[in-house]
Amino acid sequence: MESIVEWMTATALNTWVNGSAWVWPTLETLHFFGLCLLLGSLLIIDMRMIGWFKRIDIGATHALLPLVFIGFVINLGTGTLFLFGDPGRYVINIAFQLKMLLVILAGLNALLFYWKIDPVMAGWGAHDGTPAIAKFVGAASLVFWFGVLAFGRLIPYMGTG
């Protein structure tokens, strides 16, 4: 792991992220906006899949998926730059490690959505209840992504465990 940290520290990305007083705060702002797009959209999608907000057409929630992807891409990019900016701090941080674990679990949950739920959603009534698997996927998504949010916020306060 030390060799990876040394390599990341020696890159031009590290120099760029740490070379200006404006880069890190700009990345923080973009990361926050990405998080708002990601979680704000997923909140509506997942709560509808859980069975709440039945007035919202379940199919219409698909219109929010591009916002989820845009938010994720923004956060992936800015998060990668944070990692390159201070790799020694992040790779040993237990909150960062738990955050990354939850991102992986959220990704697997998204795959479950696309394999099991998305293909059959067109057959559901627009305002009907949802099957148990949709409720599970929606609830798991909220738990995983709000866990990502919480552990991300804890990174400055938690150390190596």
Residue frames relative to the residue before (quaternion, step in Angstrom):
aa qw qx qy qz dx dy dz
M 1.0000 0.0000 0.0000 0.0000 0.00 0.00 0.00
E 0.6114 0.5741 -0.3509 0.4164 3.57 1.06 -0.73
S 0.6539 0.5170 -0.3247 0.4469 3.57 0.98 -0.78
I 0.6221 0.5233 -0.3390 0.4735 3.60 1.10 -0.66
V 0.6452 0.5110 -0.3142 0.4731 3.57 0.97 -0.87
E 0.6498 0.5090 -0.3184 0.4661 3.59 0.94 -0.85
W 0.6486 0.5108 -0.3194 0.4652 3.59 0.95 -0.86
M 0.6681 0.5008 -0.3067 0.4569 3.60 0.88 -0.94
T 0.6534 0.5227 -0.3080 0.4527 3.57 1.00 -0.83
A 0.7015 0.4704 -0.2615 0.4672 3.59 1.11 -0.65
T 0.5407 0.6490 -0.4012 0.3543 3.62 1.22 -0.08
A 0.6260 -0.5264 0.4262 0.3863 3.52 -1.35 0.31
L 0.5820 0.5801 -0.3762 0.4280 3.61 1.12 -0.58
N 0.6402 0.5169 -0.3217 0.4685 3.57 0.97 -0.85
T 0.6570 0.5098 -0.3033 0.4653 3.54 0.92 -0.90
W 0.6699 0.5042 -0.3002 0.4549 3.58 0.92 -0.90
V 0.6737 0.5003 -0.3033 0.4515 3.59 0.85 -0.98
N 0.7641 0.3663 -0.1904 0.4957 3.57 0.95 -0.85
G 0.5893 0.6451 -0.3419 0.3460 3.59 1.26 -0.23
S 0.7688 0.2463 -0.1528 0.5700 3.58 1.21 -0.20
A 0.5235 -0.6483 0.4593 0.3078 3.52 -1.08 0.75
W 0.6826 0.5156 -0.2813 0.4349 3.62 1.22 -0.40
V 0.5625 0.6397 -0.4012 0.3369 3.60 1.09 -0.53
W 0.7012 0.4781 -0.2936 0.4401 3.61 0.67 -1.04
P 0.6845 0.4596 -0.3178 0.4682 3.67 0.77 -0.82
T 0.6175 0.5290 -0.3469 0.4674 3.60 1.08 -0.65
L 0.6435 0.5109 -0.3135 0.4760 3.57 0.98 -0.83
E 0.6266 0.5345 -0.3322 0.4597 3.59 1.00 -0.81
T 0.6608 0.5065 -0.3032 0.4635 3.58 0.94 -0.89
L 0.6654 0.4889 -0.2977 0.4791 3.58 0.91 -0.90
H 0.6278 0.5362 -0.3323 0.4561 3.59 1.03 -0.80
F 0.6435 0.5168 -0.3128 0.4701 3.57 1.02 -0.82
F 0.6608 0.4929 -0.3112 0.4728 3.62 0.90 -0.87
G 0.6336 0.5222 -0.3273 0.4677 3.59 1.00 -0.78
L 0.6433 0.5224 -0.3058 0.4688 3.54 1.02 -0.84
C 0.6349 0.5261 -0.3266 0.4620 3.59 1.00 -0.80
L 0.6579 0.4961 -0.3101 0.4742 3.59 0.92 -0.86
L 0.6823 0.5034 -0.2807 0.4498 3.55 0.87 -1.01
L 0.7688 0.3769 -0.2102 0.4720 3.58 0.59 -1.11
G 0.6206 0.5479 -0.3537 0.4354 3.58 0.99 -0.70
S 0.6877 0.4645 -0.2755 0.4852 3.55 0.95 -0.88
L 0.6705 0.4993 -0.3040 0.4568 3.57 0.91 -0.90
L 0.5746 0.5911 -0.3813 0.4183 3.58 1.06 -0.65
I 0.6908 0.4582 -0.2789 0.4848 3.59 0.87 -0.92
I 0.6585 0.5137 -0.3119 0.4530 3.58 0.87 -0.97
D 0.7262 0.4555 -0.2538 0.4481 3.57 0.74 -1.07
M 0.6496 0.5021 -0.3354 0.4620 3.59 0.95 -0.76
R 0.6311 0.5057 -0.3407 0.4795 3.61 1.05 -0.62
M 0.6502 0.5015 -0.3240 0.4698 3.60 1.01 -0.75
I 0.6145 0.5409 -0.3470 0.4577 3.58 1.09 -0.65
G 0.6051 -0.5745 0.3501 0.4257 3.56 1.16 -0.55
W 0.5521 0.5841 -0.4027 0.4380 3.58 1.26 0.05
F 0.8000 0.2977 -0.2160 0.4740 3.58 -1.29 0.18
K 0.1178 0.8423 -0.5174 0.0948 3.58 0.90 0.90
R 0.5336 0.6071 -0.4154 0.4173 3.59 1.22 -0.14
I 0.6269 0.5005 -0.3341 0.4949 3.57 1.23 -0.44
D 0.4677 -0.6586 0.5197 0.2781 3.56 -0.91 0.98
I 0.4725 -0.6985 0.4573 0.2824 3.58 -0.67 1.12
G 0.6529 0.5170 -0.3151 0.4551 3.59 1.04 -0.71
A 0.6191 0.5656 -0.3378 0.4275 3.57 1.11 -0.64
T 0.5696 0.5966 -0.3953 0.4042 3.57 1.14 -0.45
H 0.5383 0.6239 -0.4005 0.4007 3.59 1.20 -0.41
A 0.5767 0.5986 -0.3751 0.4104 3.59 1.15 -0.54
L 0.6501 0.5197 -0.3149 0.4563 3.61 1.22 -0.40
L 0.4982 0.6964 -0.4185 0.3027 3.60 1.18 -0.39
P 0.6225 0.5238 -0.3803 0.4400 3.67 0.91 -0.60
L 0.6274 0.5266 -0.3389 0.4628 3.60 1.06 -0.65
V 0.6023 0.5445 -0.3447 0.4711 3.56 1.11 -0.73
F 0.6937 0.4778 -0.2807 0.4601 3.58 0.84 -0.97
I 0.6319 0.5203 -0.3337 0.4676 3.60 0.98 -0.79
G 0.6586 0.5037 -0.3041 0.4691 3.59 0.93 -0.90
F 0.6533 0.5091 -0.3194 0.4604 3.58 0.96 -0.84
V 0.6621 0.5031 -0.3138 0.4582 3.60 0.90 -0.88
I 0.6241 0.5211 -0.3394 0.4731 3.60 0.98 -0.78
N 0.7072 0.4600 -0.2718 0.4631 3.58 0.86 -0.94
L 0.6065 0.5364 -0.3580 0.4650 3.58 1.08 -0.63
G 0.6811 0.4928 -0.2895 0.4577 3.57 0.91 -0.89
T 0.7074 0.4429 -0.2729 0.4785 3.57 0.79 -0.98
G 0.6344 0.5331 -0.3298 0.4523 3.58 1.03 -0.74
T 0.6291 0.5207 -0.3286 0.4745 3.56 1.05 -0.75
L 0.6559 0.5005 -0.3102 0.4723 3.58 1.00 -0.79
F 0.5976 0.5344 -0.3597 0.4774 3.61 1.08 -0.65
L 0.6565 0.5194 -0.3075 0.4523 3.57 0.90 -0.96
F 0.6862 0.4596 -0.2870 0.4853 3.58 0.90 -0.87
G 0.6352 0.5550 -0.3250 0.4276 3.58 1.12 -0.62
D 0.8069 0.0226 0.0152 0.5901 3.60 1.07 -0.67
P 0.0060 -0.8648 0.5019 0.0111 3.61 0.70 1.03
G 0.6195 0.5664 -0.3480 0.4174 3.59 1.03 -0.68
R 0.6635 0.4932 -0.2941 0.4797 3.55 1.11 -0.66
Y 0.7298 0.4724 -0.2543 0.4237 3.57 0.86 -0.95
V 0.7002 0.5121 -0.3173 0.3832 3.61 0.69 -0.98
I 0.7255 0.4109 -0.2516 0.4914 3.61 1.10 -0.55
N 0.5536 0.6445 -0.3758 0.3700 3.58 1.28 -0.21
I 0.4437 -0.7258 0.4639 0.2474 3.59 -0.65 1.13
A 0.6257 0.5281 -0.3435 0.4600 3.61 1.04 -0.70
F 0.6425 0.5077 -0.3178 0.4779 3.60 1.00 -0.79
Q 0.6546 0.5130 -0.3130 0.4586 3.59 0.94 -0.86
L 0.6648 0.4815 -0.3005 0.4857 3.60 0.96 -0.83
K 0.6065 0.5451 -0.3465 0.4637 3.58 1.06 -0.71
M 0.6820 0.4803 -0.2928 0.4674 3.60 0.87 -0.90
L 0.6042 0.5400 -0.3490 0.4707 3.59 1.08 -0.68
L 0.6793 0.4820 -0.2863 0.4735 3.59 0.93 -0.88
V 0.6022 0.5316 -0.3631 0.4721 3.62 1.07 -0.61
I 0.6424 0.5083 -0.3203 0.4758 3.60 0.98 -0.81
L 0.6642 0.4924 -0.3063 0.4717 3.60 0.91 -0.88
A 0.6289 0.5198 -0.3318 0.4735 3.59 1.04 -0.74
G 0.6371 0.5231 -0.3213 0.4662 3.58 1.04 -0.74
L 0.6497 0.4961 -0.3103 0.4853 3.58 0.99 -0.80
N 0.6244 0.5297 -0.3234 0.4743 3.56 1.08 -0.74
A 0.6324 0.5184 -0.3251 0.4751 3.59 1.04 -0.76
L 0.6253 0.5217 -0.3354 0.4736 3.60 1.04 -0.71
L 0.6199 0.5297 -0.3340 0.4729 3.58 1.02 -0.77
F 0.6136 0.5427 -0.3356 0.4652 3.58 1.03 -0.79
Y 0.7286 0.4470 -0.2543 0.4524 3.57 0.76 -1.03
W 0.6836 0.4765 -0.2946 0.4678 3.61 1.07 -0.60
K 0.8216 0.2977 -0.1173 0.4717 3.58 0.85 -0.94
I 0.7654 0.3781 -0.2001 0.4808 3.60 0.97 -0.74
D 0.6725 0.5359 -0.3123 0.4038 3.58 0.71 -1.05
P 0.6805 0.4998 -0.3263 0.4251 3.65 0.84 -0.79
V 0.7606 0.3776 -0.2072 0.4858 3.63 1.09 -0.56
M 0.4500 0.7217 -0.4396 0.2888 3.60 1.24 -0.17
A 0.6072 0.5830 -0.3639 0.3987 3.60 1.02 -0.72
G 0.6736 0.5024 -0.2869 0.4600 3.58 1.16 -0.53
W 0.5616 0.5973 -0.3930 0.4165 3.58 1.24 -0.16
G 0.5242 -0.5952 0.4984 0.3501 3.54 -1.19 0.50
A 0.6238 -0.5998 0.3566 0.3519 3.56 -0.98 0.86
H 0.8150 0.2122 -0.0838 0.5327 3.58 0.98 -0.82
D 0.4031 0.7246 -0.4602 0.3172 3.57 1.27 0.39
G 0.6172 -0.4918 0.4484 0.4197 3.50 -1.37 0.07
T 0.4123 -0.7032 0.5268 0.2408 3.54 -1.27 0.25
P 0.5661 -0.6029 0.4329 0.3586 3.59 -1.15 0.53
A 0.7119 -0.4821 0.3136 0.4030 3.55 -1.29 0.42
I 0.6508 0.5201 -0.3415 0.4351 3.61 0.91 -0.78
A 0.6287 0.5167 -0.3367 0.4737 3.60 1.06 -0.69
K 0.6331 0.5198 -0.3284 0.4702 3.57 0.99 -0.79
F 0.6505 0.5200 -0.3090 0.4593 3.57 0.97 -0.88
V 0.6804 0.4893 -0.2901 0.4620 3.58 0.83 -1.00
G 0.6565 0.5108 -0.3105 0.4600 3.59 0.96 -0.84
A 0.6796 0.4785 -0.2918 0.4734 3.58 0.90 -0.90
A 0.6442 0.5159 -0.3230 0.4632 3.59 0.95 -0.85
S 0.6246 0.5452 -0.3349 0.4477 3.58 0.99 -0.82
L 0.6735 0.4886 -0.2993 0.4670 3.58 0.87 -0.91
V 0.6471 0.5102 -0.3218 0.4663 3.59 0.95 -0.84
F 0.6839 0.4913 -0.2968 0.4503 3.58 0.83 -0.97
W 0.7337 0.4406 -0.2618 0.4461 3.60 0.73 -1.01
F 0.6581 0.4630 -0.3341 0.4909 3.61 1.00 -0.59
G 0.5762 0.5461 -0.3665 0.4852 3.57 1.25 -0.40
V 0.6078 0.5351 -0.3373 0.4801 3.57 1.06 -0.78
L 0.6465 0.5207 -0.3054 0.4666 3.57 0.95 -0.91
A 0.6916 0.4873 -0.2847 0.4507 3.58 0.81 -1.01
F 0.7052 0.4450 -0.2840 0.4733 3.60 0.80 -0.92
G 0.5904 0.5548 -0.3686 0.4558 3.58 1.10 -0.57
R 0.6692 0.4920 -0.2888 0.4762 3.53 1.00 -0.84
L 0.6841 0.4965 -0.2805 0.4547 3.60 1.13 -0.63
I 0.4248 0.7315 -0.4608 0.2686 3.61 1.20 -0.24
P 0.6970 0.4643 -0.3187 0.4440 3.67 0.78 -0.78
Y 0.7378 0.4469 -0.2167 0.4570 3.57 1.18 -0.54
M 0.7030 0.3931 -0.2585 0.5333 3.58 1.21 -0.31
G 0.3160 -0.7696 0.5303 0.1632 3.53 -1.00 0.81
T 0.8250 -0.2361 0.2024 0.4720 3.47 -1.03 -0.91
G 0.5432 -0.6191 0.4080 0.3940 3.59 1.22 0.02
